[in-house]
Amino acid sequence: MSGEKSGKNFLPYLDDFLLFIQSNNYSKETLYNYERDLKTFELFLEEELGGIPFSKITKRTIEQYKAYLNSSDRKTAEGEKPQRQLKSGSINRNLSSLRRYLSYLIDMDHETPVAPGTIKLLRMEKKHPQVSEMEELIKLIESPTKFERDKIVALRNRAALETLFASGMRISELISLRINQLDKSGRIFIEGKGKKQRFVYLTQRATKHIKSYLEKRDDDSPFLFKANRGLNASDKNKHISANYLQMKIKKYRELVGINVPTSAHSLRHGFATYLAEQGANPAAIQILLGHESLDTTTRYVHASDKYAENTHKKFHPLKE
């Protein structure tokens, strides 16, 4: 796009910006988020503000956009009514996308009506950290063996949960694992978020369950956690989906009676939290999780209530 408007595109050089994101090796998910967030802003300019040109945007426009994102009148990038109100984190992602776009325009010597720094993010709600106790996580991880009637599904799902908690990897990294990524030492070389590469490590326990699962498989699929989708030839080599695993974890959590909201991400949190409780170096945890910043890791590691209580009893100067 070369001008200020092209059809219904209210943001100049938007296509160039998205091409810049794509060509600089950002993930497909990041590209999708930028495009969706900026299309939402375009829709706001067109429908809520009567199609004002980009050059007429002011600081007040940005404040109006914040209120719009936080309101029940908000529409999705496709112009549809959303099912739920945005949380602060999602609003901030939208605002960050707009800031990044404005920064790109400045970098390319294009004029911008407002400076990126004038877009202030919302204050995030401070939530009480929730990480299930170790005993509960163990019950969750072992639950496929207890509740799944299909033997191969039980072995596969048990191995998947064991791998998640043993390695701390993301669910997107887990489901796309290929068998040839595992070596005999239990080390896995993966390409994570933002195409960053790192090693993660399996415990002997997780390795044992993966071995038990693979011994029962009778196929040539390259994926470690293969989907069971009937006899359709096009489905035989597909891996399980993130939605499937999240749905199963929710079901297992309910069956074993865990009242703390628990997901695949919770196992990653638990991995980091319990490593920290055992005295692991935060820098090492940062590497294992694949975080760029140690600050991210510090926010990510949530000490359990039980650990906080024990720490208080052990170290308080007037404990006796």
Legacy VTK file of the C-alpha trace (Angstrom):
# vtk DataFile Version 3.0
C-alpha trace
ASCII
DATASET POLYDATA
POINTS 320 float
0.000 0.000 0.000
1.518 3.315 -0.984
-1.052 5.964 -0.062
-2.965 6.906 3.036
-6.095 5.053 1.970
-6.744 2.144 -0.297
-10.355 0.942 -0.298
-11.215 0.338 3.339
-7.604 0.385 4.515
-7.248 3.335 6.843
-3.683 2.604 7.939
-0.947 3.654 5.501
1.734 1.122 4.602
-0.040 -1.591 6.594
0.760 -4.231 3.981
4.399 -3.141 4.035
4.469 -3.438 7.816
3.025 -6.953 7.757
5.525 -7.921 5.074
8.280 -6.540 7.318
7.068 -8.726 10.204
6.913 -11.784 7.962
10.320 -11.232 6.353
12.029 -10.721 9.723
11.347 -14.292 10.792
8.538 -13.648 13.255
6.228 -16.604 13.839
2.980 -17.067 11.920
1.067 -16.528 15.158
2.790 -13.169 15.729
2.008 -12.091 12.165
-1.622 -13.144 12.602
-1.924 -11.195 15.870
-0.485 -8.015 14.355
-2.791 -8.213 11.352
-5.879 -8.946 13.462
-5.125 -6.200 16.016
-4.479 -3.544 13.381
-7.570 -4.532 11.398
-9.534 -4.011 14.619
-8.109 -0.479 14.861
-9.015 0.159 11.219
-12.579 -0.955 11.897
-12.722 1.391 14.877
-11.610 4.359 12.735
-14.093 3.483 10.010
-17.234 2.627 11.972
-16.864 4.342 15.333
-15.188 7.565 14.233
-16.801 7.968 10.816
-13.754 7.068 8.766
-11.369 9.765 9.933
-8.069 9.735 8.032
-4.978 8.391 9.718
-3.339 11.827 9.634
-6.096 13.211 11.900
-5.544 10.739 14.736
-4.798 12.378 18.096
-3.975 11.287 21.621
-7.694 11.542 22.347
-8.346 9.058 19.520
-6.080 6.570 21.282
-7.928 7.042 24.577
-11.225 6.524 22.757
-9.812 3.325 21.258
-8.828 2.072 24.708
-12.379 2.660 25.928
-13.729 0.932 22.802
-11.592 -2.159 23.380
-12.836 -2.284 26.964
-16.507 -1.880 26.045
-19.337 -4.219 25.086
-19.673 -2.344 21.765
-16.354 -3.687 20.510
-16.275 -5.702 17.298
-13.769 -8.289 16.163
-11.417 -7.719 13.227
-14.052 -9.465 11.076
-16.709 -6.938 12.175
-18.566 -9.427 14.363
-19.917 -9.088 17.879
-17.498 -10.787 20.309
-18.633 -13.455 22.737
-16.820 -11.972 25.721
-15.183 -8.777 26.913
-11.437 -8.401 26.471
-9.157 -8.833 29.460
-6.449 -6.277 30.224
-3.742 -8.497 28.735
-5.561 -8.740 25.398
-6.230 -4.990 25.318
-2.543 -4.342 25.960
-1.596 -6.690 23.127
-3.803 -4.639 20.778
-2.213 -1.403 21.982
1.292 -2.892 21.676
0.556 -3.897 18.076
-0.432 -0.309 17.304
2.742 0.994 18.986
4.886 -1.401 16.962
3.199 -0.301 13.739
3.802 3.390 14.538
7.441 2.646 15.375
7.808 0.958 11.985
6.471 4.060 10.217
9.016 6.224 12.027
11.827 3.792 11.208
10.848 4.008 7.530
10.765 7.845 7.659
6.992 8.063 7.265
4.968 10.641 9.160
2.896 9.592 12.172
0.168 11.704 13.820
1.010 10.420 17.320
4.257 9.095 18.789
4.370 5.405 19.796
5.346 6.366 23.335
2.089 8.253 23.860
0.173 4.959 23.805
0.086 3.892 27.444
-0.842 0.334 28.352
-3.460 -0.543 30.960
-2.471 -1.521 34.450
-2.735 -5.272 34.750
-4.904 -6.873 37.395
-2.818 -8.471 40.120
-4.044 -12.010 40.560
-3.160 -14.405 43.303
-0.853 -16.957 41.661
-2.468 -20.339 41.257
-0.315 -23.418 40.888
-1.681 -26.769 41.978
0.125 -28.578 44.751
2.567 -31.237 43.601
0.316 -34.069 44.729
-2.509 -32.714 42.584
-0.290 -32.313 39.529
0.884 -35.906 39.911
-2.737 -37.110 40.021
-3.491 -35.109 36.887
-0.482 -36.478 35.010
-1.352 -40.054 35.961
-5.083 -39.732 35.246
-5.067 -40.937 31.588
-3.967 -44.370 32.801
-6.928 -44.441 35.167
-9.695 -42.929 33.043
-8.978 -43.733 29.384
-10.510 -47.008 28.183
-8.543 -47.085 24.914
-5.102 -48.459 25.829
-3.143 -46.566 23.150
-4.916 -43.281 24.009
-4.154 -43.801 27.696
-0.463 -44.442 26.970
-0.218 -41.498 24.563
-1.944 -38.957 26.812
0.002 -40.101 29.870
3.276 -39.759 27.951
2.227 -36.293 26.707
1.463 -34.994 30.222
4.637 -36.566 31.610
6.615 -34.828 28.854
4.979 -31.454 29.494
5.814 -31.468 33.180
9.260 -33.041 32.742
10.443 -30.505 30.184
8.433 -27.324 30.771
7.831 -26.950 27.047
4.883 -25.092 25.550
1.883 -27.039 24.320
2.578 -25.881 20.739
6.090 -27.304 21.046
4.821 -30.570 22.508
2.185 -31.451 19.923
4.539 -30.861 16.993
7.343 -33.038 18.411
8.751 -35.622 16.020
10.162 -38.923 17.138
13.557 -38.144 15.611
13.919 -35.098 17.921
14.487 -37.379 20.910
17.927 -38.724 21.665
18.947 -41.565 23.986
19.992 -39.198 26.766
16.502 -37.702 27.080
17.492 -34.416 25.474
15.188 -32.786 22.901
16.222 -30.031 20.493
13.213 -27.845 19.723
12.371 -24.678 17.847
10.158 -22.616 20.091
8.379 -19.280 20.076
9.828 -16.789 17.616
11.795 -19.661 16.013
14.233 -19.625 18.931
16.057 -22.919 19.330
16.911 -24.576 22.630
17.325 -27.899 24.391
14.772 -29.293 26.840
15.273 -32.403 28.926
13.172 -35.414 29.877
13.173 -37.177 33.205
13.713 -40.927 33.366
10.069 -41.238 34.330
8.883 -39.377 31.217
11.282 -41.356 29.014
9.834 -44.602 30.390
6.268 -43.601 29.511
7.235 -42.432 26.037
8.942 -45.781 25.442
5.875 -47.699 26.659
3.672 -45.694 24.292
5.929 -46.101 21.250
6.210 -49.853 21.823
2.448 -50.179 21.407
2.283 -48.090 18.247
2.094 -49.757 14.877
2.511 -46.978 12.334
5.118 -44.921 10.546
3.937 -41.450 11.573
6.871 -39.099 12.238
5.026 -37.364 15.086
5.590 -38.449 18.672
2.004 -37.828 19.762
-0.001 -39.040 16.793
-3.727 -38.398 16.486
-6.101 -41.346 16.284
-8.540 -40.226 13.623
-9.941 -43.356 12.081
-8.862 -44.835 8.796
-8.789 -41.751 6.619
-5.411 -41.873 4.877
-4.948 -38.103 5.046
-5.356 -38.193 8.838
-2.996 -41.019 9.675
0.125 -38.899 10.065
-1.350 -35.938 11.928
-0.420 -35.042 15.483
-2.875 -34.377 18.306
-4.219 -30.834 18.475
-3.738 -28.297 21.241
-7.505 -28.062 21.677
-7.766 -31.826 22.142
-5.098 -31.918 24.836
-6.500 -28.885 26.661
-9.951 -30.472 26.612
-8.556 -33.710 28.028
-6.662 -31.894 30.794
-9.865 -30.063 31.770
-11.704 -33.393 31.905
-8.963 -35.082 33.961
-8.877 -32.120 36.365
-12.603 -32.462 36.994
-12.389 -36.236 37.405
-9.641 -36.073 40.039
-11.277 -33.124 41.821
-8.678 -30.357 41.363
-10.399 -27.027 42.054
-7.522 -24.801 40.877
-7.897 -23.918 37.166
-5.370 -26.164 35.439
-4.241 -26.330 31.804
-1.226 -27.384 29.763
0.239 -23.975 30.586
-0.250 -24.759 34.284
2.102 -27.730 33.923
4.718 -25.365 32.460
4.166 -22.992 35.397
4.384 -25.899 37.804
7.604 -27.079 36.179
9.221 -23.671 36.766
7.753 -23.187 40.232
8.836 -26.517 41.657
12.304 -26.283 40.115
12.664 -22.927 41.885
11.431 -24.420 45.149
14.155 -27.042 44.914
16.741 -24.260 44.613
17.231 -24.144 40.821
19.091 -21.132 39.444
16.620 -18.655 37.838
18.985 -18.209 34.873
18.881 -21.955 34.220
15.071 -21.954 34.431
15.044 -19.068 31.944
17.016 -21.160 29.442
14.793 -24.206 29.932
11.621 -22.168 29.399
13.009 -20.349 26.367
12.432 -16.850 27.762
14.350 -13.895 26.360
14.275 -11.983 29.628
14.984 -13.118 33.159
12.262 -10.689 34.265
9.733 -12.808 32.363
10.951 -15.920 34.150
10.766 -14.193 37.534
7.143 -13.249 36.909
6.455 -16.736 35.624
7.680 -18.638 38.668
4.917 -18.653 41.258
5.807 -19.935 44.677
3.012 -22.038 46.084
1.125 -21.020 49.207
2.558 -24.006 51.031
6.122 -23.003 50.135
5.462 -19.400 51.196
4.093 -20.620 54.521
7.099 -22.866 55.154
9.481 -20.041 54.234
7.762 -17.744 56.714
8.016 -20.295 59.509
11.654 -21.054 58.742
13.096 -17.566 58.259
11.003 -15.110 60.265
13.303 -13.415 62.852
10.732 -13.760 65.646
9.610 -17.276 64.815
10.066 -18.478 68.407
LINES 1 321
320 0 1 2 3 4 5 6 7 8 9 10 11 12 13 14 15 16 17 18 19 20 21 22 23 24 25 26 27 28 29 30 31 32 33 34 35 36 37 38 39 40 41 42 43 44 45 46 47 48 49 50 51 52 53 54 55 56 57 58 59 60 61 62 63 64 65 66 67 68 69 70 71 72 73 74 75 76 77 78 79 80 81 82 83 84 85 86 87 88 89 90 91 92 93 94 95 96 97 98 99 100 101 102 103 104 105 106 107 108 109 110 111 112 113 114 115 116 117 118 119 120 121 122 123 124 125 126 127 128 129 130 131 132 133 134 135 136 137 138 139 140 141 142 143 144 145 146 147 148 149 150 151 152 153 154 155 156 157 158 159 160 161 162 163 164 165 166 167 168 169 170 171 172 173 174 175 176 177 178 179 180 181 182 183 184 185 186 187 188 189 190 191 192 193 194 195 196 197 198 199 200 201 202 203 204 205 206 207 208 209 210 211 212 213 214 215 216 217 218 219 220 221 222 223 224 225 226 227 228 229 230 231 232 233 234 235 236 237 238 239 240 241 242 243 244 245 246 247 248 249 250 251 252 253 254 255 256 257 258 259 260 261 262 263 264 265 266 267 268 269 270 271 272 273 274 275 276 277 278 279 280 281 282 283 284 285 286 287 288 289 290 291 292 293 294 295 296 297 298 299 300 301 302 303 304 305 306 307 308 309 310 311 312 313 314 315 316 317 318 319
